[in-house]
Amino acid sequence: MDSDTPHPLTTEQAKARLRAAAQMASPGAWLHQHPWAALGIALASGYLFSRMRLPMAASTLLTQKLAPLLLGAAIRKVTDRSQHRP
């Protein structure tokens, strides 16, 4: 019965677990795990941005400010879906 109690981690073990979790939380780790989804998002967003006919100022605003926000939201949506799959 006493073998079921977990032992506390040492400081080094806790740091190692934290580093491993931080590496898995990076966008690069997600890209390596889901290369086809990343490719699909890149192709779809590239197609959409190339089809837009906007004046130069609006185009600059879109590519520098709004595009990273939209792509980040799309990546978060895809990652949320993939985490809920069994």
PDB file of N, CA, C and O in Angstrom:
ATOM      1  N   MET A   1       0.814  -1.185   0.000  1.00  0.00           N
ATOM      2  CA  MET A   1       0.000   0.000   0.000  1.00  0.00           C
ATOM      3  C   MET A   1       0.860   1.252   0.000  1.00  0.00           C
ATOM      4  O   MET A   1       0.507   2.240  -0.644  1.00  0.00           O
ATOM      5  N   ASP A   2       1.964   1.231   0.698  1.00  0.00           N
ATOM      6  CA  ASP A   2       2.821   2.411   0.732  1.00  0.00           C
ATOM      7  C   ASP A   2       3.627   2.566  -0.564  1.00  0.00           C
ATOM      8  O   ASP A   2       4.239   3.613  -0.776  1.00  0.00           O
ATOM      9  N   SER A   3       3.640   1.540  -1.442  1.00  0.00           N
ATOM     10  CA  SER A   3       4.374   1.663  -2.703  1.00  0.00           C
ATOM     11  C   SER A   3       3.620   2.522  -3.721  1.00  0.00           C
ATOM     12  O   SER A   3       4.197   2.916  -4.734  1.00  0.00           O
ATOM     13  N   ASP A   4       2.337   2.822  -3.469  1.00  0.00           N
ATOM     14  CA  ASP A   4       1.541   3.642  -4.386  1.00  0.00           C
ATOM     15  C   ASP A   4       1.795   5.129  -4.211  1.00  0.00           C
ATOM     16  O   ASP A   4       1.420   5.914  -5.083  1.00  0.00           O
ATOM     17  N   THR A   5       2.411   5.537  -3.129  1.00  0.00           N
ATOM     18  CA  THR A   5       2.643   6.955  -2.898  1.00  0.00           C
ATOM     19  C   THR A   5       3.803   7.437  -3.776  1.00  0.00           C
ATOM     20  O   THR A   5       4.868   6.820  -3.785  1.00  0.00           O
ATOM     21  N   PRO A   6       3.606   8.523  -4.506  1.00  0.00           N
ATOM     22  CA  PRO A   6       4.679   9.024  -5.374  1.00  0.00           C
ATOM     23  C   PRO A   6       5.777   9.710  -4.560  1.00  0.00           C
ATOM     24  O   PRO A   6       5.517  10.339  -3.534  1.00  0.00           O
ATOM     25  N   HIS A   7       6.996   9.571  -5.044  1.00  0.00           N
ATOM     26  CA  HIS A   7       8.117  10.235  -4.390  1.00  0.00           C
ATOM     27  C   HIS A   7       8.284  11.621  -5.000  1.00  0.00           C
ATOM     28  O   HIS A   7       8.113  11.787  -6.207  1.00  0.00           O
ATOM     29  N   PRO A   8       8.613  12.613  -4.186  1.00  0.00           N
ATOM     30  CA  PRO A   8       8.809  13.949  -4.736  1.00  0.00           C
ATOM     31  C   PRO A   8      10.033  13.977  -5.660  1.00  0.00           C
ATOM     32  O   PRO A   8      11.008  13.255  -5.449  1.00  0.00           O
ATOM     33  N   LEU A   9       9.958  14.813  -6.668  1.00  0.00           N
ATOM     34  CA  LEU A   9      11.059  14.950  -7.615  1.00  0.00           C
ATOM     35  C   LEU A   9      12.184  15.781  -7.022  1.00  0.00           C
ATOM     36  O   LEU A   9      11.969  16.666  -6.194  1.00  0.00           O
ATOM     37  N   THR A  10      13.376  15.470  -7.470  1.00  0.00           N
ATOM     38  CA  THR A  10      14.499  16.333  -7.098  1.00  0.00           C
ATOM     39  C   THR A  10      14.448  17.577  -7.966  1.00  0.00           C
ATOM     40  O   THR A  10      13.695  17.631  -8.938  1.00  0.00           O
ATOM     41  N   THR A  11      15.234  18.559  -7.622  1.00  0.00           N
ATOM     42  CA  THR A  11      15.260  19.792  -8.404  1.00  0.00           C
ATOM     43  C   THR A  11      15.707  19.525  -9.836  1.00  0.00           C
ATOM     44  O   THR A  11      15.144  20.096 -10.771  1.00  0.00           O
ATOM     45  N   GLU A  12      16.690  18.684 -10.019  1.00  0.00           N
ATOM     46  CA  GLU A  12      17.191  18.374 -11.367  1.00  0.00           C
ATOM     47  C   GLU A  12      16.152  17.616 -12.188  1.00  0.00           C
ATOM     48  O   GLU A  12      16.004  17.872 -13.383  1.00  0.00           O
ATOM     49  N   GLN A  13      15.436  16.695 -11.565  1.00  0.00           N
ATOM     50  CA  GLN A  13      14.388  15.969 -12.283  1.00  0.00           C
ATOM     51  C   GLN A  13      13.263  16.907 -12.701  1.00  0.00           C
ATOM     52  O   GLN A  13      12.744  16.805 -13.813  1.00  0.00           O
ATOM     53  N   ALA A  14      12.891  17.812 -11.819  1.00  0.00           N
ATOM     54  CA  ALA A  14      11.836  18.774 -12.140  1.00  0.00           C
ATOM     55  C   ALA A  14      12.266  19.695 -13.277  1.00  0.00           C
ATOM     56  O   ALA A  14      11.471  19.999 -14.166  1.00  0.00           O
ATOM     57  N   LYS A  15      13.527  20.141 -13.252  1.00  0.00           N
ATOM     58  CA  LYS A  15      14.031  20.996 -14.330  1.00  0.00           C
ATOM     59  C   LYS A  15      14.043  20.242 -15.655  1.00  0.00           C
ATOM     60  O   LYS A  15      13.690  20.808 -16.689  1.00  0.00           O
ATOM     61  N   ALA A  16      14.443  18.976 -15.638  1.00  0.00           N
ATOM     62  CA  ALA A  16      14.478  18.169 -16.864  1.00  0.00           C
ATOM     63  C   ALA A  16      13.075  17.995 -17.438  1.00  0.00           C
ATOM     64  O   ALA A  16      12.882  18.090 -18.650  1.00  0.00           O
ATOM     65  N   ARG A  17      12.094  17.740 -16.571  1.00  0.00           N
ATOM     66  CA  ARG A  17      10.709  17.610 -17.038  1.00  0.00           C
ATOM     67  C   ARG A  17      10.192  18.918 -17.620  1.00  0.00           C
ATOM     68  O   ARG A  17       9.491  18.923 -18.632  1.00  0.00           O
ATOM     69  N   LEU A  18      10.541  20.026 -16.976  1.00  0.00           N
ATOM     70  CA  LEU A  18      10.107  21.332 -17.463  1.00  0.00           C
ATOM     71  C   LEU A  18      10.726  21.643 -18.818  1.00  0.00           C
ATOM     72  O   LEU A  18      10.044  22.156 -19.705  1.00  0.00           O
ATOM     73  N   ARG A  19      12.012  21.337 -18.991  1.00  0.00           N
ATOM     74  CA  ARG A  19      12.667  21.568 -20.287  1.00  0.00           C
ATOM     75  C   ARG A  19      12.027  20.718 -21.382  1.00  0.00           C
ATOM     76  O   ARG A  19      11.808  21.199 -22.494  1.00  0.00           O
ATOM     77  N   ALA A  20      11.730  19.469 -21.075  1.00  0.00           N
ATOM     78  CA  ALA A  20      11.100  18.580 -22.062  1.00  0.00           C
ATOM     79  C   ALA A  20       9.714  19.093 -22.441  1.00  0.00           C
ATOM     80  O   ALA A  20       9.343  19.060 -23.614  1.00  0.00           O
ATOM     81  N   ALA A  21       8.951  19.562 -21.471  1.00  0.00           N
ATOM     82  CA  ALA A  21       7.620  20.099 -21.752  1.00  0.00           C
ATOM     83  C   ALA A  21       7.715  21.378 -22.581  1.00  0.00           C
ATOM     84  O   ALA A  21       6.882  21.600 -23.461  1.00  0.00           O
ATOM     85  N   ALA A  22       8.707  22.218 -22.319  1.00  0.00           N
ATOM     86  CA  ALA A  22       8.880  23.452 -23.077  1.00  0.00           C
ATOM     87  C   ALA A  22       9.245  23.161 -24.532  1.00  0.00           C
ATOM     88  O   ALA A  22       8.789  23.861 -25.436  1.00  0.00           O
ATOM     89  N   GLN A  23      10.055  22.145 -24.761  1.00  0.00           N
ATOM     90  CA  GLN A  23      10.404  21.783 -26.133  1.00  0.00           C
ATOM     91  C   GLN A  23       9.188  21.267 -26.893  1.00  0.00           C
ATOM     92  O   GLN A  23       9.040  21.550 -28.082  1.00  0.00           O
ATOM     93  N   MET A  24       8.333  20.527 -26.236  1.00  0.00           N
ATOM     94  CA  MET A  24       7.143  19.989 -26.892  1.00  0.00           C
ATOM     95  C   MET A  24       6.086  21.070 -27.123  1.00  0.00           C
ATOM     96  O   MET A  24       5.192  20.880 -27.949  1.00  0.00           O
ATOM     97  N   ALA A  25       6.165  22.180 -26.427  1.00  0.00           N
ATOM     98  CA  ALA A  25       5.182  23.253 -26.571  1.00  0.00           C
ATOM     99  C   ALA A  25       5.557  24.229 -27.674  1.00  0.00           C
ATOM    100  O   ALA A  25       4.796  25.157 -27.947  1.00  0.00           O
ATOM    101  N   SER A  26       6.690  24.054 -28.309  1.00  0.00           N
ATOM    102  CA  SER A  26       7.123  24.996 -29.333  1.00  0.00           C
ATOM    103  C   SER A  26       6.417  24.728 -30.662  1.00  0.00           C
ATOM    104  O   SER A  26       5.976  23.605 -30.905  1.00  0.00           O
ATOM    105  N   PRO A  27       6.303  25.739 -31.524  1.00  0.00           N
ATOM    106  CA  PRO A  27       5.703  25.521 -32.840  1.00  0.00           C
ATOM    107  C   PRO A  27       6.490  24.516 -33.679  1.00  0.00           C
ATOM    108  O   PRO A  27       5.909  23.787 -34.483  1.00  0.00           O
ATOM    109  N   GLY A  28       7.795  24.478 -33.495  1.00  0.00           N
ATOM    110  CA  GLY A  28       8.609  23.528 -34.254  1.00  0.00           C
ATOM    111  C   GLY A  28       8.253  22.087 -33.947  1.00  0.00           C
ATOM    112  O   GLY A  28       8.236  21.243 -34.844  1.00  0.00           O
ATOM    113  N   ALA A  29       7.967  21.799 -32.682  1.00  0.00           N
ATOM    114  CA  ALA A  29       7.568  20.438 -32.307  1.00  0.00           C
ATOM    115  C   ALA A  29       6.236  20.075 -32.959  1.00  0.00           C
ATOM    116  O   ALA A  29       6.047  18.946 -33.413  1.00  0.00           O
ATOM    117  N   TRP A  30       5.326  21.027 -33.001  1.00  0.00           N
ATOM    118  CA  TRP A  30       4.033  20.763 -33.635  1.00  0.00           C
ATOM    119  C   TRP A  30       4.225  20.522 -35.132  1.00  0.00           C
ATOM    120  O   TRP A  30       3.593  19.633 -35.703  1.00  0.00           O
ATOM    121  N   LEU A  31       5.091  21.308 -35.768  1.00  0.00           N
ATOM    122  CA  LEU A  31       5.331  21.126 -37.201  1.00  0.00           C
ATOM    123  C   LEU A  31       5.914  19.755 -37.503  1.00  0.00           C
ATOM    124  O   LEU A  31       5.577  19.149 -38.520  1.00  0.00           O
ATOM    125  N   HIS A  32       6.778  19.264 -36.636  1.00  0.00           N
ATOM    126  CA  HIS A  32       7.356  17.936 -36.850  1.00  0.00           C
ATOM    127  C   HIS A  32       6.325  16.830 -36.633  1.00  0.00           C
ATOM    128  O   HIS A  32       6.404  15.777 -37.265  1.00  0.00           O
ATOM    129  N   GLN A  33       5.375  17.059 -35.758  1.00  0.00           N
ATOM    130  CA  GLN A  33       4.352  16.054 -35.491  1.00  0.00           C
ATOM    131  C   GLN A  33       3.227  16.071 -36.515  1.00  0.00           C
ATOM    132  O   GLN A  33       2.598  15.041 -36.756  1.00  0.00           O
ATOM    133  N   HIS A  34       2.967  17.217 -37.116  1.00  0.00           N
ATOM    134  CA  HIS A  34       1.846  17.374 -38.055  1.00  0.00           C
ATOM    135  C   HIS A  34       2.310  18.049 -39.350  1.00  0.00           C
ATOM    136  O   HIS A  34       1.859  19.155 -39.649  1.00  0.00           O
ATOM    137  N   PRO A  35       3.188  17.425 -40.120  1.00  0.00           N
ATOM    138  CA  PRO A  35       3.702  18.094 -41.314  1.00  0.00           C
ATOM    139  C   PRO A  35       2.647  18.329 -42.382  1.00  0.00           C
ATOM    140  O   PRO A  35       2.692  19.349 -43.070  1.00  0.00           O
ATOM    141  N   TRP A  36       1.698  17.410 -42.539  1.00  0.00           N
ATOM    142  CA  TRP A  36       0.679  17.578 -43.572  1.00  0.00           C
ATOM    143  C   TRP A  36      -0.312  18.678 -43.218  1.00  0.00           C
ATOM    144  O   TRP A  36      -0.749  19.418 -44.099  1.00  0.00           O
ATOM    145  N   ALA A  37      -0.667  18.797 -41.965  1.00  0.00           N
ATOM    146  CA  ALA A  37      -1.561  19.877 -41.548  1.00  0.00           C
ATOM    147  C   ALA A  37      -0.880  21.232 -41.724  1.00  0.00           C
ATOM    148  O   ALA A  37      -1.510  22.197 -42.158  1.00  0.00           O
ATOM    149  N   ALA A  38       0.405  21.302 -41.388  1.00  0.00           N
ATOM    150  CA  ALA A  38       1.146  22.556 -41.567  1.00  0.00           C
ATOM    151  C   ALA A  38       1.239  22.934 -43.041  1.00  0.00           C
ATOM    152  O   ALA A  38       1.094  24.102 -43.404  1.00  0.00           O
ATOM    153  N   LEU A  39       1.482  21.936 -43.884  1.00  0.00           N
ATOM    154  CA  LEU A  39       1.539  22.194 -45.323  1.00  0.00           C
ATOM    155  C   LEU A  39       0.193  22.677 -45.841  1.00  0.00           C
ATOM    156  O   LEU A  39       0.133  23.603 -46.649  1.00  0.00           O
ATOM    157  N   GLY A  40      -0.881  22.056 -45.382  1.00  0.00           N
ATOM    158  CA  GLY A  40      -2.219  22.476 -45.804  1.00  0.00           C
ATOM    159  C   GLY A  40      -2.538  23.900 -45.380  1.00  0.00           C
ATOM    160  O   GLY A  40      -3.100  24.674 -46.155  1.00  0.00           O
ATOM    161  N   ILE A  41      -2.181  24.243 -44.153  1.00  0.00           N
ATOM    162  CA  ILE A  41      -2.414  25.612 -43.673  1.00  0.00           C
ATOM    163  C   ILE A  41      -1.600  26.607 -44.490  1.00  0.00           C
ATOM    164  O   ILE A  41      -2.105  27.670 -44.851  1.00  0.00           O
ATOM    165  N   ALA A  42      -0.352  26.276 -44.784  1.00  0.00           N
ATOM    166  CA  ALA A  42       0.509  27.178 -45.555  1.00  0.00           C
ATOM    167  C   ALA A  42      -0.026  27.365 -46.965  1.00  0.00           C
ATOM    168  O   ALA A  42      -0.062  28.487 -47.470  1.00  0.00           O
ATOM    169  N   LEU A  43      -0.440  26.280 -47.605  1.00  0.00           N
ATOM    170  CA  LEU A  43      -0.968  26.388 -48.969  1.00  0.00           C
ATOM    171  C   LEU A  43      -2.272  27.180 -49.010  1.00  0.00           C
ATOM    172  O   LEU A  43      -2.455  28.037 -49.875  1.00  0.00           O
ATOM    173  N   ALA A  44      -3.172  26.894 -48.082  1.00  0.00           N
ATOM    174  CA  ALA A  44      -4.453  27.605 -48.064  1.00  0.00           C
ATOM    175  C   ALA A  44      -4.268  29.089 -47.786  1.00  0.00           C
ATOM    176  O   ALA A  44      -4.893  29.925 -48.437  1.00  0.00           O
ATOM    177  N   SER A  45      -3.414  29.422 -46.825  1.00  0.00           N
ATOM    178  CA  SER A  45      -3.215  30.840 -46.516  1.00  0.00           C
ATOM    179  C   SER A  45      -2.486  31.545 -47.656  1.00  0.00           C
ATOM    180  O   SER A  45      -2.803  32.693 -47.966  1.00  0.00           O
ATOM    181  N   GLY A  46      -1.525  30.887 -48.281  1.00  0.00           N
ATOM    182  CA  GLY A  46      -0.846  31.493 -49.431  1.00  0.00           C
ATOM    183  C   GLY A  46      -1.786  31.744 -50.581  1.00  0.00           C
ATOM    184  O   GLY A  46      -1.708  32.783 -51.238  1.00  0.00           O
ATOM    185  N   TYR A  47      -2.676  30.799 -50.831  1.00  0.00           N
ATOM    186  CA  TYR A  47      -3.661  30.973 -51.905  1.00  0.00           C
ATOM    187  C   TYR A  47      -4.598  32.130 -51.589  1.00  0.00           C
ATOM    188  O   TYR A  47      -4.870  32.968 -52.449  1.00  0.00           O
ATOM    189  N   LEU A  48      -5.091  32.175 -50.352  1.00  0.00           N
ATOM    190  CA  LEU A  48      -6.012  33.248 -49.982  1.00  0.00           C
ATOM    191  C   LEU A  48      -5.354  34.625 -50.075  1.00  0.00           C
ATOM    192  O   LEU A  48      -5.963  35.568 -50.581  1.00  0.00           O
ATOM    193  N   PHE A  49      -4.134  34.746 -49.599  1.00  0.00           N
ATOM    194  CA  PHE A  49      -3.462  36.041 -49.642  1.00  0.00           C
ATOM    195  C   PHE A  49      -3.107  36.447 -51.067  1.00  0.00           C
ATOM    196  O   PHE A  49      -3.094  37.637 -51.385  1.00  0.00           O
ATOM    197  N   SER A  50      -2.822  35.485 -51.920  1.00  0.00           N
ATOM    198  CA  SER A  50      -2.480  35.826 -53.304  1.00  0.00           C
ATOM    199  C   SER A  50      -3.708  36.249 -54.097  1.00  0.00           C
ATOM    200  O   SER A  50      -3.581  36.998 -55.066  1.00  0.00           O
ATOM    201  N   ARG A  51      -4.887  35.790 -53.712  1.00  0.00           N
ATOM    202  CA  ARG A  51      -6.118  36.132 -54.436  1.00  0.00           C
ATOM    203  C   ARG A  51      -6.699  37.477 -54.015  1.00  0.00           C
ATOM    204  O   ARG A  51      -7.605  37.979 -54.680  1.00  0.00           O
ATOM    205  N   MET A  52      -6.217  38.063 -52.954  1.00  0.00           N
ATOM    206  CA  MET A  52      -6.751  39.341 -52.483  1.00  0.00           C
ATOM    207  C   MET A  52      -6.224  40.484 -53.341  1.00  0.00           C
ATOM    208  O   MET A  52      -5.042  40.539 -53.677  1.00  0.00           O
ATOM    209  N   ARG A  53      -7.113  41.377 -53.679  1.00  0.00           N
ATOM    210  CA  ARG A  53      -6.723  42.570 -54.433  1.00  0.00           C
ATOM    211  C   ARG A  53      -6.913  43.777 -53.512  1.00  0.00           C
ATOM    212  O   ARG A  53      -8.022  44.275 -53.319  1.00  0.00           O
ATOM    213  N   LEU A  54      -5.800  44.218 -52.960  1.00  0.00           N
ATOM    214  CA  LEU A  54      -5.845  45.299 -51.994  1.00  0.00           C
ATOM    215  C   LEU A  54      -4.863  46.393 -52.385  1.00  0.00           C
ATOM    216  O   LEU A  54      -3.855  46.113 -53.033  1.00  0.00           O
ATOM    217  N   PRO A  55      -5.142  47.630 -52.004  1.00  0.00           N
ATOM    218  CA  PRO A  55      -4.150  48.681 -52.201  1.00  0.00           C
ATOM    219  C   PRO A  55      -2.879  48.376 -51.412  1.00  0.00           C
ATOM    220  O   PRO A  55      -2.902  47.562 -50.489  1.00  0.00           O
ATOM    221  N   MET A  56      -1.791  49.016 -51.764  1.00  0.00           N
ATOM    222  CA  MET A  56      -0.486  48.718 -51.168  1.00  0.00           C
ATOM    223  C   MET A  56      -0.485  48.892 -49.649  1.00  0.00           C
ATOM    224  O   MET A  56       0.081  48.055 -48.946  1.00  0.00           O
ATOM    225  N   ALA A  57      -1.096  49.948 -49.125  1.00  0.00           N
ATOM    226  CA  ALA A  57      -1.087  50.185 -47.683  1.00  0.00           C
ATOM    227  C   ALA A  57      -1.857  49.093 -46.946  1.00  0.00           C
ATOM    228  O   ALA A  57      -1.412  48.611 -45.905  1.00  0.00           O
ATOM    229  N   ALA A  58      -2.995  48.708 -47.477  1.00  0.00           N
ATOM    230  CA  ALA A  58      -3.784  47.661 -46.838  1.00  0.00           C
ATOM    231  C   ALA A  58      -3.075  46.314 -46.940  1.00  0.00           C
ATOM    232  O   ALA A  58      -3.140  45.504 -46.016  1.00  0.00           O
ATOM    233  N   SER A  59      -2.409  46.079 -48.047  1.00  0.00           N
ATOM    234  CA  SER A  59      -1.676  44.835 -48.228  1.00  0.00           C
ATOM    235  C   SER A  59      -0.524  44.733 -47.228  1.00  0.00           C
ATOM    236  O   SER A  59      -0.285  43.667 -46.661  1.00  0.00           O
ATOM    237  N   THR A  60       0.176  45.822 -47.016  1.00  0.00           N
ATOM    238  CA  THR A  60       1.267  45.842 -46.048  1.00  0.00           C
ATOM    239  C   THR A  60       0.742  45.596 -44.638  1.00  0.00           C
ATOM    240  O   THR A  60       1.327  44.828 -43.874  1.00  0.00           O
ATOM    241  N   LEU A  61      -0.362  46.250 -44.301  1.00  0.00           N
ATOM    242  CA  LEU A  61      -0.969  46.045 -42.981  1.00  0.00           C
ATOM    243  C   LEU A  61      -1.364  44.578 -42.806  1.00  0.00           C
ATOM    244  O   LEU A  61      -1.137  43.986 -41.751  1.00  0.00           O
ATOM    245  N   LEU A  62      -1.948  44.011 -43.834  1.00  0.00           N
ATOM    246  CA  LEU A  62      -2.405  42.629 -43.753  1.00  0.00           C
ATOM    247  C   LEU A  62      -1.240  41.668 -43.551  1.00  0.00           C
ATOM    248  O   LEU A  62      -1.302  40.790 -42.690  1.00  0.00           O
ATOM    249  N   THR A  63      -0.187  41.827 -44.333  1.00  0.00           N
ATOM    250  CA  THR A  63       0.924  40.872 -44.251  1.00  0.00           C
ATOM    251  C   THR A  63       1.762  41.050 -42.988  1.00  0.00           C
ATOM    252  O   THR A  63       2.311  40.073 -42.479  1.00  0.00           O
ATOM    253  N   GLN A  64       1.874  42.262 -42.477  1.00  0.00           N
ATOM    254  CA  GLN A  64       2.727  42.487 -41.313  1.00  0.00           C
ATOM    255  C   GLN A  64       1.993  42.351 -39.984  1.00  0.00           C
ATOM    256  O   GLN A  64       2.605  41.990 -38.978  1.00  0.00           O
ATOM    257  N   LYS A  65       0.705  42.631 -39.964  1.00  0.00           N
ATOM    258  CA  LYS A  65      -0.016  42.646 -38.688  1.00  0.00           C
ATOM    259  C   LYS A  65      -1.069  41.546 -38.586  1.00  0.00           C
ATOM    260  O   LYS A  65      -1.100  40.800 -37.607  1.00  0.00           O
ATOM    261  N   LEU A  66      -1.919  41.446 -39.586  1.00  0.00           N
ATOM    262  CA  LEU A  66      -3.052  40.539 -39.474  1.00  0.00           C
ATOM    263  C   LEU A  66      -2.726  39.096 -39.839  1.00  0.00           C
ATOM    264  O   LEU A  66      -3.266  38.173 -39.231  1.00  0.00           O
ATOM    265  N   ALA A  67      -1.865  38.889 -40.808  1.00  0.00           N
ATOM    266  CA  ALA A  67      -1.552  37.524 -41.239  1.00  0.00           C
ATOM    267  C   ALA A  67      -0.976  36.676 -40.109  1.00  0.00           C
ATOM    268  O   ALA A  67      -1.419  35.541 -39.937  1.00  0.00           O
ATOM    269  N   PRO A  68      -0.007  37.168 -39.328  1.00  0.00           N
ATOM    270  CA  PRO A  68       0.476  36.333 -38.213  1.00  0.00           C
ATOM    271  C   PRO A  68      -0.609  36.002 -37.189  1.00  0.00           C
ATOM    272  O   PRO A  68      -0.614  34.907 -36.626  1.00  0.00           O
ATOM    273  N   LEU A  69      -1.518  36.929 -36.948  1.00  0.00           N
ATOM    274  CA  LEU A  69      -2.604  36.656 -36.011  1.00  0.00           C
ATOM    275  C   LEU A  69      -3.539  35.583 -36.545  1.00  0.00           C
ATOM    276  O   LEU A  69      -3.934  34.675 -35.815  1.00  0.00           O
ATOM    277  N   LEU A  70      -3.894  35.691 -37.831  1.00  0.00           N
ATOM    278  CA  LEU A  70      -4.792  34.715 -38.427  1.00  0.00           C
ATOM    279  C   LEU A  70      -4.152  33.335 -38.505  1.00  0.00           C
ATOM    280  O   LEU A  70      -4.801  32.331 -38.214  1.00  0.00           O
ATOM    281  N   LEU A  71      -2.892  33.283 -38.891  1.00  0.00           N
ATOM    282  CA  LEU A  71      -2.213  31.992 -38.982  1.00  0.00           C
ATOM    283  C   LEU A  71      -2.036  31.363 -37.602  1.00  0.00           C
ATOM    284  O   LEU A  71      -2.172  30.149 -37.453  1.00  0.00           O
ATOM    285  N   GLY A  72      -1.736  32.177 -36.599  1.00  0.00           N
ATOM    286  CA  GLY A  72      -1.612  31.661 -35.237  1.00  0.00           C
ATOM    287  C   GLY A  72      -2.928  31.081 -34.742  1.00  0.00           C
ATOM    288  O   GLY A  72      -2.944  30.038 -34.089  1.00  0.00           O
ATOM    289  N   ALA A  73      -4.034  31.756 -35.052  1.00  0.00           N
ATOM    290  CA  ALA A  73      -5.346  31.243 -34.648  1.00  0.00           C
ATOM    291  C   ALA A  73      -5.657  29.935 -35.357  1.00  0.00           C
ATOM    292  O   ALA A  73      -6.209  29.017 -34.751  1.00  0.00           O
ATOM    293  N   ALA A  74      -5.307  29.844 -36.636  1.00  0.00           N
ATOM    294  CA  ALA A  74      -5.554  28.605 -37.379  1.00  0.00           C
ATOM    295  C   ALA A  74      -4.722  27.456 -36.821  1.00  0.00           C
ATOM    296  O   ALA A  74      -5.220  26.337 -36.695  1.00  0.00           O
ATOM    297  N   ILE A  75      -3.478  27.716 -36.491  1.00  0.00           N
ATOM    298  CA  ILE A  75      -2.612  26.665 -35.936  1.00  0.00           C
ATOM    299  C   ILE A  75      -3.126  26.214 -34.577  1.00  0.00           C
ATOM    300  O   ILE A  75      -3.124  25.021 -34.275  1.00  0.00           O
ATOM    301  N   ARG A  76      -3.570  27.167 -33.751  1.00  0.00           N
ATOM    302  CA  ARG A  76      -4.116  26.789 -32.446  1.00  0.00           C
ATOM    303  C   ARG A  76      -5.368  25.931 -32.604  1.00  0.00           C
ATOM    304  O   ARG A  76      -5.570  24.976 -31.854  1.00  0.00           O
ATOM    305  N   LYS A  77      -6.204  26.272 -33.577  1.00  0.00           N
ATOM    306  CA  LYS A  77      -7.431  25.499 -33.803  1.00  0.00           C
ATOM    307  C   LYS A  77      -7.101  24.078 -34.223  1.00  0.00           C
ATOM    308  O   LYS A  77      -7.730  23.131 -33.752  1.00  0.00           O
ATOM    309  N   VAL A  78      -6.124  23.919 -35.101  1.00  0.00           N
ATOM    310  CA  VAL A  78      -5.734  22.583 -35.568  1.00  0.00           C
ATOM    311  C   VAL A  78      -5.105  21.796 -34.431  1.00  0.00           C
ATOM    312  O   VAL A  78      -5.386  20.607 -34.279  1.00  0.00           O
ATOM    313  N   THR A  79      -4.256  22.435 -33.628  1.00  0.00           N
ATOM    314  CA  THR A  79      -3.614  21.719 -32.531  1.00  0.00           C
ATOM    315  C   THR A  79      -4.616  21.328 -31.461  1.00  0.00           C
ATOM    316  O   THR A  79      -4.478  20.267 -30.851  1.00  0.00           O
ATOM    317  N   ASP A  80      -5.623  22.159 -31.216  1.00  0.00           N
ATOM    318  CA  ASP A  80      -6.651  21.798 -30.247  1.00  0.00           C
ATOM    319  C   ASP A  80      -7.428  20.574 -30.713  1.00  0.00           C
ATOM    320  O   ASP A  80      -7.761  19.703 -29.909  1.00  0.00           O
ATOM    321  N   ARG A  81      -7.715  20.506 -32.002  1.00  0.00           N
ATOM    322  CA  ARG A  81      -8.434  19.345 -32.544  1.00  0.00           C
ATOM    323  C   ARG A  81      -7.584  18.088 -32.429  1.00  0.00           C
ATOM    324  O   ARG A  81      -8.094  17.028 -32.066  1.00  0.00           O
ATOM    325  N   SER A  82      -6.290  18.192 -32.733  1.00  0.00           N
ATOM    326  CA  SER A  82      -5.441  17.000 -32.725  1.00  0.00           C
ATOM    327  C   SER A  82      -5.190  16.508 -31.301  1.00  0.00           C
ATOM    328  O   SER A  82      -4.949  15.316 -31.110  1.00  0.00           O
ATOM    329  N   GLN A  83      -5.237  17.372 -30.309  1.00  0.00           N
ATOM    330  CA  GLN A  83      -5.017  16.960 -28.924  1.00  0.00           C
ATOM    331  C   GLN A  83      -6.219  16.225 -28.365  1.00  0.00           C
ATOM    332  O   GLN A  83      -6.071  15.431 -27.436  1.00  0.00           O
ATOM    333  N   HIS A  84      -7.410  16.468 -28.907  1.00  0.00           N
ATOM    334  CA  HIS A  84      -8.606  15.823 -28.395  1.00  0.00           C
ATOM    335  C   HIS A  84      -8.868  14.473 -29.037  1.00  0.00           C
ATOM    336  O   HIS A  84      -9.762  13.749 -28.599  1.00  0.00           O
ATOM    337  N   ARG A  85      -8.108  14.120 -30.067  1.00  0.00           N
ATOM    338  CA  ARG A  85      -8.286  12.817 -30.718  1.00  0.00           C
ATOM    339  C   ARG A  85      -7.686  11.736 -29.847  1.00  0.00           C
ATOM    340  O   ARG A  85      -6.657  11.953 -29.206  1.00  0.00           O
ATOM    341  N   PRO A  86      -8.322  10.560 -29.814  1.00  0.00           N
ATOM    342  CA  PRO A  86      -7.760   9.464 -29.003  1.00  0.00           C
ATOM    343  C   PRO A  86      -6.544   8.849 -29.625  1.00  0.00           C
ATOM    344  O   PRO A  86      -5.964   7.921 -29.061  1.00  0.00           O
TER     345      PRO A  86
END
